[in-house]
């Protein structure tokens, strides 16, 4: 059976999205004018984005999206915005090559520059937070380019398609399927009768949290509790916290700021990993429904257990650590703050750091590795497999064990008293299996490819590289730690990482479904 899709309709809408992306570039352009840095970079980038967008729109002046076109649109949009979003990095040149600036005389160096720029852009839009920039590169970048780096995460956090549905009424026709393909988690919770209104509610909540955090951070700086927290840093870190992105203009990430800033960011990181539909219920006064939500309780419980375990290791000296703010051993406040911050960061894939946990004891690293596998809630901006999937997987395993002992029993999988549809159970099992298989294959590939180019890569580094990119987590272990870089990998490995970040943000199935249906004859 042939799969027919009107690709021109999908690509035409991609052109519209790119023109809105050019509009968002006006913010870093304004910053470039204020600071007198990289203004030409953003003038050219905006011009290119508008030109490409206008050209793609002409492919189909009256696009009509069916279910198949909607699926194609979601996959292409996320690839297209990453490609266009890489243009400012490439034009600026600093930090996207192994030397300063673009070496146009060398085809190999220029090719690496393109791949590195695309890596940084894809990492931003997918809110991964992995980087090919180092401490020196961050210091060389302009305020405008660093703000663009932060802004890419913020745009990708709640979802580019969700934003477009909120803005463009013509996308609301297939809005439910578009949001389902883009939204993190196994199901989309409709908050209002109209899907466009749901998109506006989600983005309204998202913007509200971002503004609130920016105000708090700036106030801490203005009141003298955080000397380095100026207006630029306050906005930049608010743009990175709520999407669980992890990029920071500071080489030391959040460790560059005071304990007050770290405590202020922790609850927002945790909130970003909560299903945003629950916040809507809070606004409507349905607090009891939130507290009774199975996934929310599991998420809160997982954070509490991991924080308690890590804090004990850091405080007791079982996993000794000397942080930017001093030693954690015998220091209850520092041990609790470091534990709460790192767990709040890695469990929902934020990627911020106040400590170089790549240098921690093995016990603490293993605990963090387990936390990375869990992920945030469905409907949040967090990455990973998601709490609700693990709940259903465990319930399904329990059911299989029960029915093995009592074959005649009928035991449906329940979540919060509601029977989970068997199709949904099967889809979750398929996703989890695909996730683990891709994770394992990619880890092996990174190890073999590193050996091919003569780079020594430990098993933990290869494993964390795969998990960090596929789960959109960001930092890993060893040289991939929170203050490290992915620059030393070969271009081949980085291309695979770009692919993993792309399909990881779209939760694998929508992208792979295109390849499967495209090959089905």
FIDO-362557 format. One record per residue (C-alpha): residue number from 1; residue in one letter; chain; x, y, z. Coordinates in steps of 0.05 Angstrom, whole numbers. Example, Ala and Ser with C-alpha at 12.3 -4.5 7.8 and 13.67 -1.06 7.14 Angstrom:
  num  residuo  cadena       u       v       w
    1        a       A     246     -90     156
    2        s       A     273     -21     143
//
This chain:
  num  residuo  cadena       u       v       w
    1        x       A       0       0       0
    2        x       A      29      67     -21
    3        x       A      32     123      30
    4        x       A      12     188      -3
    5        x       A      26     254      30
    6        x       A      19     325       3
    7        x       A      88     346      25
    8        x       A      81     415      -6
    9        x       A      28     433      46
   10        x       A      73     413     103
   11        x       A     134     449      75
   12        x       A      92     511      62
   13        x       A      74     516     135
   14        x       A     147     506     152
   15        x       A     161     570     113
   16        x       A     110     606     157
   17        x       A     143     580     220
   18        x       A     212     604     196
   19        x       A     186     674     185
   20        x       A     161     676     256
   21        x       A     229     650     277
   22        x       A     260     709     241
   23        x       A     214     754     282
   24        x       A     241     724     346
   25        x       A     312     741     323
   26        x       A     294     814     332
   27        x       A     305     807     407
   28        x       A     379     787     401
   29        x       A     385     839     345
   30        x       A     362     892     394
   31        x       A     412     867     446
   32        x       A     467     869     393
   33        x       A     451     943     380
   34        x       A     451     959     454
   35        x       A     519     925     465
   36        x       A     548     941     396
   37        x       A     563     868     382
   38        x       A     546     822     324
   39        x       A     492     867     295
   40        x       A     509     847     224
   41        x       A     506     773     243
   42        x       A     432     780     262
   43        x       A     414     826     205
   44        x       A     440     774     156
   45        x       A     409     716     195
   46        x       A     340     749     196
   47        x       A     345     764     122
   48        x       A     362     692     106
   49        x       A     307     664     151
   50        x       A     255     710     119
   51        x       A     278     693      48
   52        x       A     277     618      61
   53        x       A     209     622      96
   54        x       A     179     664      40
   55        x       A     205     616     -13
   56        x       A     177     555      22
   57        x       A     109     588      32
   58        x       A     104     597     -44
   59        x       A     105     521     -53
   60        x       A      31     517     -34
   61        x       A      -5     584     -26
   62        x       A     -67     548       3
   63        x       A     -39     490      44
   64        x       A     -87     438      72
   65        x       A     -61     393     127
   66        x       A     -87     322     134
   67        x       A     -65     273     188
   68        x       A      -4     250     148
   69        x       A      16     321     129
   70        x       A      10     342     202
   71        x       A      58     286     223
   72        x       A     108     307     169
   73        x       A     101     380     189
   74        x       A     121     368     261
   75        x       A     183     328     242
   76        x       A     206     378     189
   77        x       A     193     440     231
   78        x       A     240     418     286
   79        x       A     294     401     236
   80        x       A     284     466     197
   81        x       A     286     513     257
   82        x       A     351     480     281
   83        x       A     383     489     212
   84        x       A     362     563     207
   85        x       A     378     574     281
   86        x       A     449     551     267
   87        x       A     462     610     220
   88        x       A     480     661     274
   89        x       A     531     611     304
   90        x       A     562     599     236
   91        x       A     566     673     218
   92        x       A     595     693     286
   93        x       A     646     637     280
   94        x       A     672     637     351
   95        x       A     668     572     388
   96        x       A     640     528     333
   97        x       A     708     506     308
   98        x       A     769     479     343
   99        x       A     802     547     328
  100        x       A     774     617     332
  101        x       A     732     636     273
  102        x       A     715     601     208
  103        x       A     773     573     168
  104        x       A     744     580      98
  105        x       A     809     556      66
  106        x       A     798     487      94
  107        x       A     737     448      70
  108        x       A     743     400     128
  109        x       A     744     456     180
  110        x       A     685     491     147
  111        x       A     646     425     147
  112        x       A     661     416     221
  113        x       A     639     488     234
  114        x       A     571     473     201
  115        x       A     562     409     242
  116        x       A     582     443     307
  117        x       A     536     502     294
  118        x       A     479     454     278
  119        x       A     495     414     341
  120        x       A     491     476     385
  121        x       A     427     499     351
  122        x       A     393     431     355
  123        x       A     414     424     428
  124        x       A     382     491     442
  125        x       A     315     481     408
  126        x       A     307     410     435
  127        x       A     326     437     505
  128        x       A     382     386     510
  129        x       A     436     432     536
  130        x       A     495     392     509
  131        x       A     547     439     480
  132        x       A     608     441     435
  133        x       A     628     507     466
  134        x       A     679     512     522
  135        x       A     696     564     574
  136        x       A     739     605     526
  137        x       A     684     603     472
  138        x       A     632     629     521
  139        x       A     676     687     539
  140        x       A     686     704     465
  141        x       A     613     704     446
  142        x       A     573     768     444
  143        x       A     514     782     490
  144        x       A     468     778     429
  145        x       A     492     709     408
  146        x       A     489     683     480
  147        x       A     418     710     486
  148        x       A     399     675     421
  149        x       A     428     611     450
  150        x       A     382     619     510
  151        x       A     322     639     468
  152        x       A     326     577     425
  153        x       A     315     535     488
  154        x       A     256     577     510
  155        x       A     222     571     442
  156        x       A     232     496     442
  157        x       A     210     484     514
  158        x       A     135     491     509
  159        x       A     137     473     435
  160        x       A     143     511     370
  161        x       A      82     477     341
  162        x       A      41     493     404
  163        x       A      61     566     395
  164        x       A      41     565     322
  165        x       A     -27     534     338
  166        x       A     -38     591     388
  167        x       A     -21     642     334
  168        x       A     -45     612     268
  169        x       A    -120     593     266
  170        x       A    -110     550     203
  171        x       A     -67     501     243
  172        x       A    -122     491     295
  173        x       A    -159     444     247
  174        x       A    -107     390     260
  175        x       A     -83     422     324
  176        x       A     -96     361     369
  177        x       A     -54     315     326
  178        x       A       1     367     317
  179        x       A       5     378     392
  180        x       A       2     303     406
  181        x       A      61     292     359
  182        x       A     102     347     392
  183        x       A      81     344     465
  184        x       A     125     306     513
  185        x       A      88     246     542
  186        x       A      40     192     520
  187        x       A     -23     233     520
  188        x       A     -47     304     508
  189        x       A     -94     334     561
  190        x       A    -142     383     530
  191        x       A    -152     441     578
  192        x       A    -206     479     540
  193        x       A    -259     461     488
  194        x       A    -217     491     432
  195        x       A    -147     465     419
  196        x       A    -122     535     401
  197        x       A    -145     560     469
  198        x       A    -108     502     502
  199        x       A     -45     523     466
  200        x       A     -54     595     490
  201        x       A     -65     572     562
  202        x       A      -2     530     561
  203        x       A      40     586     532
  204        x       A       8     636     580
  205        x       A      29     593     640
  206        x       A      98     583     610
  207        x       A     108     658     599
  208        x       A      82     673     669
  209        x       A     132     627     703
  210        x       A     189     655     659
  211        x       A     173     727     677
  212        x       A     165     710     751
  213        x       A     233     676     753
  214        x       A     267     733     716
  215        x       A     238     784     765
  216        x       A     261     743     825
  217        x       A     331     733     798
  218        x       A     339     807     780
  219        x       A     312     827     848
  220        x       A     363     783     883
  221        x       A     418     819     844
  222        x       A     389     888     856
  223        x       A     382     875     931
  224        x       A     455     852     937
  225        x       A     441     778     948
  226        x       A     471     759     880
  227        x       A     525     808     857
  228        x       A     533     776     787
  229        x       A     458     771     773
  230        x       A     446     831     727
  231        x       A     386     840     681
  232        x       A     418     802     623
  233        x       A     434     742     667
  234        x       A     366     743     699
  235        x       A     330     740     632
  236        x       A     380     691     602
  237        x       A     372     641     659
  238        x       A     297     648     662
  239        x       A     297     631     587
  240        x       A     337     568     603
  241        x       A     304     544     668
  242        x       A     231     537     648
  243        x       A     245     498     584
  244        x       A     292     453     624
  245        x       A     347     473     575
  246        x       A     410     482     615
  247        x       A     450     531     573
  248        x       A     481     587     613
  249        x       A     522     648     591
  250        x       A     568     633     650
  251        x       A     623     581     644
  252        x       A     608     558     715
  253        x       A     533     553     701
  254        x       A     491     569     763
  255        x       A     553     555     805
  256        x       A     576     625     785
  257        x       A     521     655     829
  258        x       A     505     658     903
  259        x       A     468     606     944
  260        x       A     407     651     942
  261        x       A     403     645     867
  262        x       A     411     570     870
  263        x       A     355     563     921
  264        x       A     311     608     879
  265        x       A     320     567     815
  266        x       A     308     498     847
  267        x       A     232     504     854
  268        x       A     226     530     782
  269        x       A     266     471     756
  270        x       A     221     424     794
  271        x       A     159     461     769
  272        x       A     183     455     697
  273        x       A     181     380     704
  274        x       A     108     380     726
  275        x       A      51     371     677
  276        x       A      30     442     660
  277        x       A     -43     419     658
  278        x       A     -38     413     734
  279        x       A     -20     487     740
  280        x       A     -83     503     701
  281        x       A    -122     463     752
  282        x       A     -89     502     808
  283        x       A    -110     567     774
  284        x       A    -181     541     771
  285        x       A    -179     523     845
  286        x       A    -176     448     836
  287        x       A    -118     437     883
  288        x       A    -144     370     908
  289        x       A    -142     341     838
  290        x       A     -69     360     834
  291        x       A     -51     327     900
  292        x       A     -88     264     880
  293        x       A     -54     259     812
  294        x       A     -14     194     810
  295        x       A      41     220     765
  296        x       A      51     283     806
  297        x       A      58     243     871
  298        x       A     107     195     838
  299        x       A     147     254     811
  300        x       A     149     289     878
  301        x       A     166     224     913
  302        x       A     223     207     865
  303        x       A     253     276     876
  304        x       A     248     270     952
  305        x       A     280     201     953
  306        x       A     337     220     906
  307        x       A     351     286     942
  308        x       A     353     251    1010
  309        x       A     399     197     984
  310        x       A     447     245     950
  311        x       A     447     294    1008
  312        x       A     466     238    1055
  313        x       A     524     217    1010
  314        x       A     550     288    1004
  315        x       A     541     306    1078
  316        x       A     570     241    1106
  317        x       A     630     241    1060
  318        x       A     611     175    1027
  319        x       A     614     214     963
  320        x       A     661     272     982
  321        x       A     654     335     940
  322        x       A     686     403     943
  323        x       A     641     452     905
  324        x       A     647     522     880
  325        x       A     614     544     946
  326        x       A     657     500     991
  327        x       A     657     429    1017
  328        x       A     592     390    1027
  329        x       A     620     342    1079
  330        x       A     593     362    1147
  331        x       A     558     422    1118
  332        x       A     482     407    1119
  333        x       A     460     469    1081
  334        x       A     510     460    1024
  335        x       A     499     385    1020
  336        x       A     423     393    1016
  337        x       A     428     451     966
  338        x       A     476     413     920
  339        x       A     434     350     924
  340        x       A     368     387     912
  341        x       A     397     427     855
  342        x       A     431     370     819
  343        x       A     372     322     826
  344        x       A     323     377     806
  345        x       A     367     390     745
  346        x       A     382     320     719
  347        x       A     317     284     736
  348        x       A     276     328     689
  349        x       A     335     341     642
  350        x       A     348     415     658
  351        x       A     424     408     654
  352        x       A     443     465     700
  353        x       A     498     453     751
  354        x       A     526     483     814
  355        x       A     579     429     820
  356        x       A     622     386     774
  357        x       A     588     320     790
  358        x       A     633     287     738
  359        x       A     685     289     793
  360        x       A     641     261     847
  361        x       A     647     192     878
  362        x       A     620     132     839
  363        x       A     561     123     888
  364        x       A     535     194     874
  365        x       A     546     187     798
  366        x       A     506     122     796
  367        x       A     450     155     834
  368        x       A     449     213     784
  369        x       A     451     163     726
  370        x       A     387     130     753
  371        x       A     354     198     760
  372        x       A     371     214     687
  373        x       A     331     153     664
  374        x       A     268     175     699
  375        x       A     251     241     665
  376        x       A     198     293     680
  377        x       A     123     288     676
  378        x       A      81     282     613
  379        x       A      59     350     590
  380        x       A     120     384     622
  381        x       A     181     413     588
  382        x       A     224     357     618
  383        x       A     258     304     577
  384        x       A     273     230     589
  385        x       A     226     171     587
  386        x       A     175     206     633
  387        x       A     148     185     701
  388        x       A      80     163     675
  389        x       A     110     114     627
  390        x       A     151      81     682
  391        x       A      88      76     724
  392        x       A      51      40     669
  393        x       A     110      -4     651
  394        x       A     116     -26     724
  395        x       A      41     -38     729
  396        x       A      43     -78     664
  397        x       A      99    -121     690
  398        x       A      61    -132     755
  399        x       A      -1    -152     715
  400        x       A      38    -202     673
  401        x       A      66    -234     736
  402        x       A      -4    -237     767
  403        x       A     -37    -267     705
  404        x       A      19    -318     698
  405        x       A      -1    -346     766
  406        x       A     -76    -338     753
  407        x       A     -86    -346     677
  408        x       A    -162    -338     681
  409        x       A    -159    -270     715
  410        x       A    -174    -206     677
  411        x       A    -133    -149     706
  412        x       A    -131     -83     668
  413        x       A     -77     -32     679
  414        x       A    -104      26     721
  415        x       A     -77      95     731
  416        x       A    -109     136     785
  417        x       A    -170      92     785
  418        x       A    -179      99     709
  419        x       A    -168      39     663
  420        x       A    -112      52     614
  421        x       A    -130      32     543
  422        x       A     -91     -28     518
  423        x       A     -69      10     456
  424        x       A     -38      63     501
  425        x       A      -4       9     542
  426        x       A      25     -23     480
  427        x       A      48      45     453
  428        x       A      84      59     518
  429        x       A     118      -9     518
  430        x       A     140       2     445
  431        x       A     167      72     461
  432        x       A     206      48     522
  433        x       A     236     -10     482
  434        x       A     255      35     424
  435        x       A     286      85     473
  436        x       A     329      33     507
  437        x       A     350       0     442
  438        x       A     370      66     410
  439        x       A     406      86     474
  440        x       A     446      21     475
  441        x       A     463      21     400
  442        x       A     484      94     402
  443        x       A     529      83     462
  444        x       A     565      26     426
  445        x       A     571      69     364
  446        x       A     603     127     402
  447        x       A     653      80     434
  448        x       A     673      48     367
  449        x       A     676     115     331
  450        x       A     720     145     385
  451        x       A     767      86     378
  452        x       A     768      97     303
  453        x       A     795     167     309
  454        x       A     842     149     366
  455        x       A     803     183     422
  456        x       A     799     146     489
  457        x       A     727     143     512
  458        x       A     707     109     576
  459        x       A     645      65     579
  460        x       A     612     115     626
  461        x       A     626     173     578
  462        x       A     598     134     518
  463        x       A     536     114     558
  464        x       A     524     184     584
  465        x       A     535     214     514
  466        x       A     479     170     487
  467        x       A     432     183     546
  468        x       A     447     258     548
  469        x       A     428     269     475
  470        x       A     371     219     466
  471        x       A     339     240     532
  472        x       A     352     314     519
  473        x       A     388     316     587
  474        x       A     451     355     567
  475        x       A     512     339     610
  476        x       A     541     271     621
  477        x       A     601     244     659
  478        x       A     676     249     650
  479        x       A     695     301     598
  480        x       A     620     309     583
  481        x       A     607     335     653
  482        x       A     568     399     667
  483        x       A     629     441     654
  484        x       A     654     399     596
  485        x       A     642     398     521
  486        x       A     623     349     465
  487        x       A     671     383     417
  488        x       A     723     326     419
  489        x       A     675     276     385
  490        x       A     682     264     311
  491        x       A     635     297     261
  492        x       A     603     229     249
  493        x       A     586     220     323
  494        x       A     561     291     328
  495        x       A     514     280     268
  496        x       A     485     219     305
  497        x       A     478     261     368
  498        x       A     440     314     327
  499        x       A     394     259     302
  500        x       A     384     232     373
  501        x       A     367     301     400
  502        x       A     317     312     344
  503        x       A     279     246     352
  504        x       A     287     248     428
  505        x       A     250     315     432
  506        x       A     194     287     387
  507        x       A     195     223     428
  508        x       A     220     177     373
  509        x       A     155     149     345
  510        x       A     130     209     302
  511        x       A     197     212     266
  512        x       A     208     137     257
  513        x       A     136     129     235
  514        x       A     152     173     175
  515        x       A     208     127     153
  516        x       A     167      64     164
  517        x       A     106      90     126
  518        x       A     150     118      72
  519        x       A     181      50      60
  520        x       A     114      13      64
  521        x       A      91     -10      -4
//
